[in-house]
Amino acid sequence: MTDITSKPPTEAVLAPDVATPEVVPAGVPPKQGKPASLWSDAWKELRRKPTFVISAVIIIVMVVMAAVPTLFTSVDPRECSLLNALQPPSAEHWFGFDLQGCDYYSRTIHGARNSVAIGLVVTFFASLIAVTLGSLAGYKGGWIDSSLARLADIFFAIPLILAGIVLLNALGSKSVWTVSAVLIVFGWPTMLRLMRSSVLSVRELDYVDAARALGASDWRIITRHILPNGITPVVVYATITVGVVISAEATLSFLNVGLQLPAISWGLMISVAQNRILEAPHLLFFPGLFLSITVFSFILMGDALRDALDPKLR
């Protein structure tokens, strides 16, 4: 019989590469990833969109210009000299001078305050009215829904510019707050319709029924469950509305029924320049350029938000 002597192996046998599970101490719950929300996903997508980034930068610059115009110019827009009347742009005065000999660059910068302020104020309060009444109409239904829908139809049937002309002509004062109030009165119906339709589609979802079954109040259901998931269309439309309102203010001022001198706004500057287009084209070009860029930026941002927040468009 052959004597077989077992010898210890000279090389260790390597086990296959298997991932070692993480050891979790007793009593410590395992880590769970936080579920991504619609807004976080939209933000990740928006950061990669050049149109959103460019429009956001322009809007931020315009808002800062409206809030603190002295950051962009130290010249008093009301310091004028008739000796400089209608002088064209130069190296010292980039935008030239207006009819009264005021520095046109300074007036264009300060003109952003009234124009942008009216756009933001009107959009904010119109959105607030629309979200409140639209949520109430869509959630409650019945006679409340019917009454608010008919009220919105009445205001929706009146053109915004025509209503502004009639009301502002009837009012004596035409300040920033007067123009804003008139535009707010007629600026909410479309957003109310959007909010109502969104609430109607959200209120029948399972998580709303679950919250109702658990005894949550109507206020809690609307504020915690319906609004965060139903306000997206209004946010998109409100962004575009800022640009529309700025254009409406400029139109009313151009027609001499909006802001009045000595106020400074892009619409007023364009109104004054209309009779001197050939003689001094810079009077129309610069405020018109700032107005167009601002309105276009808000429209671009609204389109980017719509694409990012609508899952069907991804």
C-alpha positions as MATLAB code, in Angstrom:
seq = 'MTDITSKPPTEAVLAPDVATPEVVPAGVPPKQGKPASLWSDAWKELRRKPTFVISAVIIIVMVVMAAVPTLFTSVDPRECSLLNALQPPSAEHWFGFDLQGCDYYSRTIHGARNSVAIGLVVTFFASLIAVTLGSLAGYKGGWIDSSLARLADIFFAIPLILAGIVLLNALGSKSVWTVSAVLIVFGWPTMLRLMRSSVLSVRELDYVDAARALGASDWRIITRHILPNGITPVVVYATITVGVVISAEATLSFLNVGLQLPAISWGLMISVAQNRILEAPHLLFFPGLFLSITVFSFILMGDALRDALDPKLR';
ca = [
       0.000    0.000    0.000;
       1.289    3.354   -0.943;
       1.936    5.694    1.976;
       0.361    8.976    1.161;
       1.436   11.798    3.410;
      -0.743   14.863    3.346;
       1.151   18.103    3.167;
      -0.189   21.505    4.012;
      -0.829   23.619    0.953;
       1.960   26.012    0.178;
      -0.408   28.629   -1.300;
      -3.667   29.866    0.077;
      -6.676   29.348   -2.094;
      -8.260   32.698   -2.853;
     -11.991   32.950   -2.541;
     -13.922   34.460   -5.389;
     -14.372   38.236   -5.318;
     -17.588   38.690   -3.434;
     -18.749   42.046   -2.092;
     -18.722   42.113    1.648;
     -22.014   43.292    3.075;
     -21.881   46.425    5.171;
     -22.114   45.672    8.853;
     -24.820   47.769   10.456;
     -24.704   48.126   14.240;
     -27.681   46.839   16.163;
     -30.430   49.381   16.590;
     -29.314   51.554   13.670;
     -31.794   51.556   10.757;
     -30.373   50.919    7.298;
     -29.709   53.924    5.099;
     -32.415   54.699    2.613;
     -32.101   57.074   -0.314;
     -34.372   60.086   -0.223;
     -36.944   59.869   -3.021;
     -36.456   62.514   -5.656;
     -39.260   65.052   -6.016;
     -40.582   66.654   -9.173;
     -38.897   69.955   -8.311;
     -35.504   68.406   -7.584;
     -35.590   66.478  -10.862;
     -36.629   69.639  -12.684;
     -33.773   71.612  -11.112;
     -31.235   69.007  -12.229;
     -32.540   69.276  -15.772;
     -32.804   73.076  -15.766;
     -29.171   73.511  -14.742;
     -28.151   71.816  -17.988;
     -30.328   74.015  -20.195;
     -28.483   77.013  -21.716;
     -31.771   78.843  -22.332;
     -32.686   78.646  -18.649;
     -29.249   79.731  -17.450;
     -29.077   82.683  -19.855;
     -32.618   83.847  -19.105;
     -32.073   83.469  -15.355;
     -28.896   85.570  -15.477;
     -30.630   88.319  -17.468;
     -33.648   88.337  -15.125;
     -31.418   88.543  -12.052;
     -29.519   91.462  -13.592;
     -32.768   93.272  -14.429;
     -34.211   92.724  -10.945;
     -31.003   93.987   -9.308;
     -31.032   96.938  -11.707;
     -34.599   97.747  -10.685;
     -33.866   97.371   -6.982;
     -30.491   99.153   -6.851;
     -29.976  101.242  -10.007;
     -27.065  103.103   -8.396;
     -24.970   99.956   -8.830;
     -25.084  100.555  -12.586;
     -24.909  104.341  -12.774;
     -24.108  107.227  -10.460;
     -25.685  109.877  -12.692;
     -28.956  111.446  -11.546;
     -31.567  110.683  -14.246;
     -33.276  114.034  -13.548;
     -30.112  116.125  -13.831;
     -30.621  117.630  -17.264;
     -29.180  120.408  -19.429;
     -30.823  121.642  -22.600;
     -27.362  122.213  -24.054;
     -27.062  118.415  -24.408;
     -30.517  117.868  -25.914;
     -30.715  114.991  -28.405;
     -26.972  114.447  -28.571;
     -26.176  110.966  -29.977;
     -24.336  108.232  -28.068;
     -20.651  108.822  -27.400;
     -17.780  107.315  -25.453;
     -18.610  109.471  -22.420;
     -22.380  109.003  -22.638;
     -23.097  105.559  -24.067;
     -26.809  106.103  -24.770;
     -26.669  109.815  -25.615;
     -29.161  112.384  -24.273;
     -32.931  112.820  -24.494;
     -34.984  115.865  -25.493;
     -34.443  117.577  -22.123;
     -30.708  116.879  -22.137;
     -30.873  114.088  -19.519;
     -28.356  111.254  -19.621;
     -30.239  108.506  -21.466;
     -28.223  105.641  -20.015;
     -29.135  106.714  -16.496;
     -32.805  107.082  -17.407;
     -32.851  103.658  -19.063;
     -31.327  102.058  -15.969;
     -33.740  103.825  -13.600;
     -36.635  103.025  -15.941;
     -36.260   99.367  -15.050;
     -37.581  100.021  -11.527;
     -41.165  100.906  -12.453;
     -41.416   98.465  -15.364;
     -40.053   95.418  -13.508;
     -41.825   96.346  -10.250;
     -45.217   96.472  -11.967;
     -44.554   93.125  -13.677;
     -43.589   91.363  -10.430;
     -46.281   92.967   -8.231;
     -49.105   92.288  -10.664;
     -48.021   88.696  -11.258;
     -47.619   87.974   -7.534;
     -51.045   89.227   -6.475;
     -52.822   87.861   -9.549;
     -51.251   84.452   -8.862;
     -52.274   84.665   -5.204;
     -55.889   85.344   -6.166;
     -55.860   82.610   -8.801;
     -54.296   79.960   -6.553;
     -56.663   80.704   -3.669;
     -59.883   80.810   -5.681;
     -58.814   78.054   -8.087;
     -57.980   75.683   -5.231;
     -61.289   76.431   -3.550;
     -63.281   75.967   -6.750;
     -61.547   72.759   -7.796;
     -61.604   71.117   -4.361;
     -65.097   72.076   -3.192;
     -66.939   71.891   -6.505;
     -70.689   72.450   -6.567;
     -72.093   75.960   -6.466;
     -68.753   77.405   -5.345;
     -67.050   76.048   -8.453;
     -69.857   77.251  -10.726;
     -69.940   80.751   -9.222;
     -66.181   81.267   -9.397;
     -66.008   79.841  -12.916;
     -68.694   82.266  -14.150;
     -66.970   85.172  -12.395;
     -63.695   84.266  -14.098;
     -65.482   84.059  -17.451;
     -66.789   87.616  -17.026;
     -63.317   89.029  -16.399;
     -61.758   86.770  -19.032;
     -64.093   88.175  -21.696;
     -62.714   91.706  -21.195;
     -59.419   92.379  -23.028;
     -56.652   93.410  -20.650;
     -55.442   96.460  -22.583;
     -58.959   97.712  -23.288;
     -59.923   97.385  -19.633;
     -56.750   99.173  -18.614;
     -57.448  102.072  -20.986;
     -61.030  102.504  -19.739;
     -60.252  102.273  -16.022;
     -57.061  104.344  -16.076;
     -58.802  107.078  -18.064;
     -61.522  107.147  -15.420;
     -58.998  107.422  -12.573;
     -57.266  110.653  -11.745;
     -54.048  109.225  -10.310;
     -51.855  107.041  -12.500;
     -49.095  105.911  -10.193;
     -47.286  102.584  -10.095;
     -49.831  101.242   -7.597;
     -52.821  102.459   -9.635;
     -51.564  100.807  -12.820;
     -50.693   97.649  -10.872;
     -54.152   97.484   -9.250;
     -55.913   97.769  -12.616;
     -53.766   95.041  -14.161;
     -54.259   92.778  -11.111;
     -58.049   93.050  -11.398;
     -57.964   91.676  -14.934;
     -54.855   89.473  -14.749;
     -55.994   86.458  -12.706;
     -58.741   84.602  -14.704;
     -56.435   82.502  -16.893;
     -54.342   81.372  -13.940;
     -57.517   80.534  -11.997;
     -58.614   78.227  -14.806;
     -55.237   76.503  -14.808;
     -55.273   76.072  -11.021;
     -58.846   74.773  -10.988;
     -58.131   72.187  -13.710;
     -54.989   71.035  -11.905;
     -56.804   70.667   -8.584;
     -59.613   68.700  -10.250;
     -57.091   66.163  -11.556;
     -55.103   65.939   -8.296;
     -57.945   65.701   -5.781;
     -59.004   62.238   -7.015;
     -55.574   60.635   -6.585;
     -54.946   57.885   -4.031;
     -52.799   59.870   -1.596;
     -55.514   62.529   -1.307;
     -58.120   59.833   -0.566;
     -55.763   58.327    2.005;
     -55.277   61.673    3.742;
     -59.030   62.224    3.765;
     -59.614   58.734    5.205;
     -57.116   59.442    7.987;
     -59.169   62.453    9.034;
     -57.047   65.276    7.621;
     -58.845   68.607    7.406;
     -59.623   70.265    4.083;
     -57.030   72.960    4.799;
     -54.310   70.395    5.418;
     -55.234   68.370    2.338;
     -55.137   71.460    0.120;
     -51.925   72.945    1.528;
     -49.932   69.738    2.100;
     -51.073   67.463   -0.727;
     -52.919   69.310   -3.486;
     -51.037   72.608   -3.800;
     -47.475   71.166   -3.993;
     -48.562   68.775   -6.730;
     -51.025   71.015   -8.580;
     -49.412   74.431   -8.681;
     -46.885   73.625  -11.418;
     -48.971   74.934  -14.380;
     -49.578   78.207  -12.539;
     -45.855   78.650  -11.800;
     -45.015   78.193  -15.481;
     -47.748   80.558  -16.662;
     -46.910   83.150  -13.984;
     -43.309   83.291  -15.197;
     -44.484   84.144  -18.695;
     -47.082   86.555  -17.284;
     -44.360   88.773  -15.797;
     -43.157   89.541  -19.313;
     -46.718   90.030  -20.563;
     -47.482   92.504  -17.766;
     -44.290   94.489  -18.437;
     -45.373   94.725  -22.079;
     -48.893   95.760  -21.028;
     -47.523   98.545  -18.803;
     -45.320   99.764  -21.645;
     -48.312   99.723  -24.008;
     -50.516  101.678  -21.596;
     -47.755  104.220  -20.981;
     -47.170  104.497  -24.736;
     -50.885  105.291  -25.155;
     -50.605  107.980  -22.430;
     -53.017  106.191  -20.098;
     -50.399  104.467  -17.933;
     -47.610  106.066  -15.939;
     -47.241  109.799  -16.402;
     -44.264  112.139  -16.290;
     -42.165  112.806  -14.236;
     -42.175  109.025  -13.641;
     -39.505  107.056  -15.480;
     -40.290  103.793  -17.269;
     -39.385  102.136  -20.530;
     -42.925  102.582  -21.838;
     -42.861  106.324  -21.159;
     -39.470  106.648  -22.822;
     -40.731  104.862  -25.928;
     -43.834  107.078  -25.939;
     -41.725  110.240  -25.877;
     -39.438  108.873  -28.606;
     -42.186  108.032  -31.097;
     -42.199  111.503  -32.693;
     -38.410  111.647  -33.090;
     -37.547  108.220  -34.508;
     -35.738  109.584  -37.549;
     -34.131  112.538  -35.789;
     -32.890  110.640  -32.721;
     -33.331  106.867  -33.174;
     -31.388  106.138  -29.971;
     -34.373  107.420  -27.961;
     -36.398  104.448  -29.178;
     -33.653  101.862  -29.547;
     -32.270  101.593  -26.012;
     -35.463  101.414  -23.924;
     -37.008   99.180  -26.583;
     -33.966   96.890  -26.436;
     -34.079   96.601  -22.634;
     -37.841   96.007  -22.719;
     -37.574   93.308  -25.394;
     -34.698   91.489  -23.673;
     -36.525   91.455  -20.336;
     -39.820   90.214  -21.760;
     -38.060   87.613  -23.914;
     -36.077   86.343  -20.906;
     -39.233   85.724  -18.870;
     -40.837   83.911  -21.811;
     -37.706   81.762  -22.277;
     -37.687   80.882  -18.583;
     -41.366   79.952  -18.720;
     -40.745   77.632  -21.657;
     -37.797   76.024  -19.856;
     -39.862   75.494  -16.701;
     -42.674   73.957  -18.733;
     -40.321   71.488  -20.401;
     -38.690   70.543  -17.091;
     -41.854   70.237  -14.993;
     -44.021   68.399  -17.522;
     -43.082   64.681  -17.508;
     -44.763   64.197  -20.889;
     -42.234   66.495  -22.554;
     -39.129   64.735  -21.223;
];
